[in-house]
Amino acid sequence: MKKKPLVSILINNYNYGKFLADAIDSALSQTYSHCETIVVDDGSTDNSREIIASYGDRIIPILQENGGQAAAFNSGFAASQGEIICFLDADDFFLPAKAETIVAAFDRYPDSNWFYHSLDYQNDINKPTNEFTDRCEESELIEVWDLRSAIQNQELNLCYQPIIELETSKIKGFEALLRWQHPDFG
């Protein structure tokens, strides 16, 4: 039997206490059971840290001074043990089969290093708003991309660009960028 990869779900938070429990609960409620949930609080001044503490040892908390979202990603990434990393902003949540779908995608495309899919916008009571109609169904992978060469060649600058070790192609951390640039979009 093939070893099940560990999925690290990294939740970054700054003053999103009113949403944070939904994000954490969605990470802890995955149908794929081999997950760790890391919650990085980036210097919140609201009730976020009390919410994080209420989860006890079901999550890995990282409490740090405010350093920005890229710093929160880096802290969570450094603490992660997973072979697969999923990022979750504290004001968002995952559908229950998110991790299972991503693991299946890596099984199907073993040479890929990066996956993304479309989002489904929700209102305050977690009901679809239909603002984005190309929804990602729980069992459907929308897009498969390996963006390493585009990022390394600076053809595509994401807001939080992975810092990739060239010799091993392993992600070492993230760098905050201020603009989106792609040759097709000027």
C-alpha positions as MATLAB code, in Angstrom:
seq = 'MKKKPLVSILINNYNYGKFLADAIDSALSQTYSHCETIVVDDGSTDNSREIIASYGDRIIPILQENGGQAAAFNSGFAASQGEIICFLDADDFFLPAKAETIVAAFDRYPDSNWFYHSLDYQNDINKPTNEFTDRCEESELIEVWDLRSAIQNQELNLCYQPIIELETSKIKGFEALLRWQHPDFG';
ca = [
       0.000    0.000    0.000;
       1.264    3.441   -0.946;
       2.123    5.804    1.935;
      -0.417    8.572    2.467;
       1.299   11.969    2.202;
       0.873   14.392    5.071;
      -1.015   17.541    4.055;
      -0.089   20.722    5.929;
      -2.890   23.290    5.971;
      -1.415   26.711    6.759;
      -3.845   29.339    8.010;
      -2.510   32.880    8.222;
      -4.433   35.338   10.348;
      -4.365   39.003   11.233;
      -7.393   40.386   13.111;
      -9.868   37.990   11.469;
     -11.236   36.625   14.731;
     -14.813   36.749   13.442;
     -13.918   34.314   10.615;
     -11.064   32.311   12.130;
     -13.058   29.489   13.754;
     -14.751   28.691   10.413;
     -11.361   28.461    8.704;
      -9.887   26.238   11.422;
     -13.000   24.042   11.579;
     -12.884   23.535    7.806;
      -9.246   22.459    8.021;
      -9.959   20.055   10.875;
     -13.020   18.592    9.090;
     -11.261   17.326    5.978;
     -12.327   13.933    4.599;
      -8.621   13.196    4.124;
      -7.452   12.445    7.635;
      -3.659   12.701    7.320;
      -3.476   16.491    7.797;
      -1.847   18.937   10.164;
      -3.306   22.389   10.704;
      -0.903   25.233   11.418;
      -2.403   28.576   12.421;
      -0.116   31.594   12.277;
      -1.356   34.680   14.083;
       0.538   37.686   12.784;
       0.184   40.042   15.750;
      -3.610   40.295   15.956;
      -5.130   42.745   18.421;
      -8.649   41.247   18.361;
      -9.776   37.964   19.989;
      -7.899   35.760   17.479;
      -5.391   34.387   19.975;
      -8.143   33.265   22.351;
      -9.833   31.445   19.473;
      -6.541   29.777   18.537;
      -5.939   28.713   22.157;
      -9.409   27.126   22.334;
      -8.324   24.438   19.829;
      -5.620   23.104   22.131;
      -3.429   20.422   20.591;
      -5.706   19.894   17.554;
      -3.721   22.641   15.785;
      -0.150   23.902   15.736;
      -0.285   27.558   16.820;
       2.374   30.091   15.880;
       2.002   33.464   17.564;
       4.261   36.199   16.255;
       4.571   39.956   16.048;
       3.062   41.546   12.961;
       5.356   41.029    9.994;
       2.873   40.847    7.111;
       1.302   38.003    5.199;
       4.516   36.770    3.574;
       6.147   36.525    7.018;
       3.142   34.541    8.268;
       3.409   32.176    5.276;
       7.129   31.722    5.946;
       6.555   30.941    9.637;
       3.868   28.410    8.840;
       5.918   26.881    6.043;
       8.943   26.523    8.351;
       6.819   24.697   10.951;
       5.122   22.392    8.451;
       5.978   18.716    8.132;
       3.747   17.910    5.158;
       4.738   16.724    1.726;
       1.811   18.800    0.418;
       1.140   22.387    1.559;
      -2.273   24.078    1.265;
      -2.694   27.767    2.106;
      -5.906   29.010    3.704;
      -6.560   32.646    4.587;
      -8.340   33.079    7.914;
     -11.376   34.689    6.260;
     -11.875   31.715    3.923;
     -12.690   28.043    4.419;
     -12.086   24.760    2.600;
     -14.752   22.397    1.361;
     -14.512   19.062    3.201;
     -12.786   17.167    0.352;
     -10.185   19.853   -0.496;
      -7.166   17.920    0.859;
      -8.424   14.637   -0.593;
      -8.800   16.276   -4.018;
      -5.307   17.770   -3.889;
      -3.738   14.438   -2.851;
      -5.541   12.742   -5.756;
      -4.204   15.431   -8.120;
      -0.635   14.788   -6.974;
      -1.187   11.054   -7.465;
      -2.513   11.695  -10.974;
       0.205   14.228  -11.905;
       3.273   13.126   -9.895;
       5.682   15.450  -11.742;
       3.689   18.571  -10.856;
       4.655   20.844   -8.015;
       1.854   23.418   -8.004;
      -1.934   23.168   -8.287;
      -4.662   25.762   -8.106;
      -8.382   25.910   -8.705;
     -11.102   28.499   -8.963;
     -12.873   29.847   -5.887;
     -16.508   29.890   -4.923;
     -17.539   33.139   -3.258;
     -19.783   32.839   -0.193;
     -21.832   35.329    1.794;
     -21.708   35.828    5.572;
     -23.738   32.666    6.200;
     -21.589   30.474    3.906;
     -24.079   30.386    1.034;
     -22.855   30.718   -2.582;
     -23.292   34.212   -4.003;
     -23.003   33.044   -7.639;
     -20.530   35.872   -8.244;
     -18.157   33.332   -9.726;
     -19.913   30.659  -11.751;
     -16.916   28.497  -12.735;
     -16.996   26.663   -9.405;
     -14.553   24.031   -8.232;
     -16.522   20.950   -7.265;
     -15.027   18.996   -4.409;
     -13.904   16.134   -6.633;
     -12.960   18.199   -9.703;
      -9.511   19.648  -10.335;
      -9.931   22.749  -12.497;
      -6.368   23.593  -13.518;
      -2.958   21.973  -13.226;
       0.036   24.274  -13.536;
       3.720   24.077  -12.822;
       4.652   27.750  -12.487;
       8.258   27.334  -11.354;
       9.905   28.365  -14.641;
       7.553   31.327  -15.145;
       8.254   32.527  -11.603;
      12.009   31.966  -11.920;
      12.063   33.859  -15.258;
       9.991   36.675  -13.709;
       7.298   36.265  -16.362;
       4.725   35.811  -13.634;
       5.045   37.670  -10.340;
       2.543   36.493   -7.758;
       1.763   38.617   -4.725;
       3.471   35.998   -2.549;
       6.082   34.398   -4.754;
       7.732   31.148   -3.675;
      11.477   31.342   -3.130;
      12.724   28.229   -4.919;
      16.109   26.610   -4.454;
      17.353   26.158   -8.021;
      19.373   22.995   -7.410;
      16.496   21.042   -5.865;
      13.419   22.999   -7.046;
      12.208   22.967   -3.426;
      10.273   25.910   -2.061;
      12.248   27.583    0.731;
       9.835   30.379    1.662;
       7.827   33.235    0.182;
       8.592   36.768   -0.911;
       5.973   39.521   -0.960;
       5.561   41.273   -4.302;
       3.577   44.411   -5.002;
       2.440   43.809   -8.571;
       1.070   41.252  -10.954;
       2.842   41.069  -14.295;
       2.363   38.540  -17.073;
       3.499   38.888  -20.703;
      -0.018   38.187  -21.979;
      -1.549   40.970  -19.883;
       1.072   43.702  -20.144;
];
